Amino acid sequence: MVTNDNLVEMLKRHEGFRSKPYRCSAGKLTIGFGRNLQDVGISKQEATYLLLQDIEKATEDAKSLFPDFDRYTINRQNALINMIFNLGINRFKLFKNTIKAIKRNDWTSAAKHAKQSRWHNQVGKRAIEIEDLLREG
């Protein structure tokens, strides 16, 4: 890709930065430095980059909530990161019984409480897989 620093800085200045989607002057859904999401979208490579950033954030959130996180099996770590990625940390924190069970290493109860949630019915097979990972490790 051919760019120069002057062009990049000029476009940044002209477009401005917005971290959340907005409607540009032409009414198109836009984000960042003028990325037209409606007509251009994002590439798979860009989506993967964003996914990896979101996984990193969900992992940090899991580690802050569970002091023993690094001692959990990789399957249990993945299950918790998946849930936090899906729900966001604030909604995940509403799973009080699941969290209490995890903190006492009662993985069967953790999976049971997750299964009893509204989230379980909303995400279907995803929940079943995550609950199995929590229970079976």
N, C-alpha and C positions, 0 to 999 in steps of 0.2 A: 504494500500500500504506500502510495506517495503522498506525504503530507509535509507541511513545514510548521514550525512552532508558531510563526506569525499567524498562519491561517487558523490553527487550533485555538489560539488565544483570542483572535478576532471573533470566531464563531461562539466561543464560550461567552464573550462579552455581549455579543448581539442576542444570543438565545437565552442567556441566563440559565441557572440550574434550578431544577425542581425535583425533589426526591420522590414526590408522589404524582400520580397521573393528574393531568389537567387538560382543559380544552384550549388549544392555541387560537390565534385570531381567526383562523379558517374553520374553527369548530372541530378540529381533529383531536382525538385522544392522544396526548403527548406526554413524554417523561424525560427526565435527565436534561441534557442540553439540546432540546428540540427534537428528540426521537419521535417520529410519527408512528405510534403503535398501530393505528388503524390501517394504514397503507403499507408500512414497512415491517412492523412487528419486530421480532428478535430472531436471531439465528439459533440453531441448536447449540452451537458453541457458546453463545452468550447466555442461553438458558442454563447450560451446564455450569458455567462460571457462577451464575446467580445461585444455583442449587448448592454448589460447594460452599459458598459464603453462608447460605442459610443453614446448612448442616453444621458448619463451624459454630455459628451462633447458638443453635439448639444444643450442641455438645457442651458449650460453655454454660448454658443455662442448666443442663442436667447435672453437670459437675458442681455447680453452686448449690443446687437443691439437695444433692445426695453426696455427702462427704466420702462415702465408700464406693463411689461410681467406678473408679479405676479397678476395683477388685471384682466387679460383676463380670459375668461371662460376656463375651462379645455379642452373643445373641440378645442378652438382656440389655446391654448398652444400646444396641441397635433398636430394640423395641422402644426404649425410653426416648431416644433421640427422634425416632419416627413419630411418636405421640406428640412430643413437644414441637416438632416441626409442623405437624398437622394442626395442632390446637393453639400453638403459641404458649409461652410460659405462663401467662396470667390465667388462661382458661385451664391449662394443665394443673395448676395449683388448686383448682376447685375439686380435684380428685383426691380429697383429703384421706379417705379410707385406703385408697390405693397407695398413696404416698406413705402413710403410716405403716402399711404392710410391707412395703419395699424396705423401709428403714429398719424393720426388724427381721429382714430376710425371709419373710413369709410370702413366697412367690405364688403359692397356690391361692392365697387370699387376695393378693394383688391382682391376679388375673380374674378372679371371681368378681371383685369390685369393679374392675374395668368393664367386665361383661354386663354388669347391671346398670351401666350408665346409658344415657341417651346417645352419647357418642358412638357406642357399640352399634346401635340401630342405624345411625346416620352413615357410617362408613363401611358397614357390612364385612366383606371378606378381609379387608385391611385389619379390622379390629380382631377378627378371629386369628389371623396370623400373628399379630402382635401379642395377643393374650397367650397363644401357644408358646411363643418365645419367652414370655415372662415366666410362665409355669414350668416349662421344660428346661430352660436355660440353654 
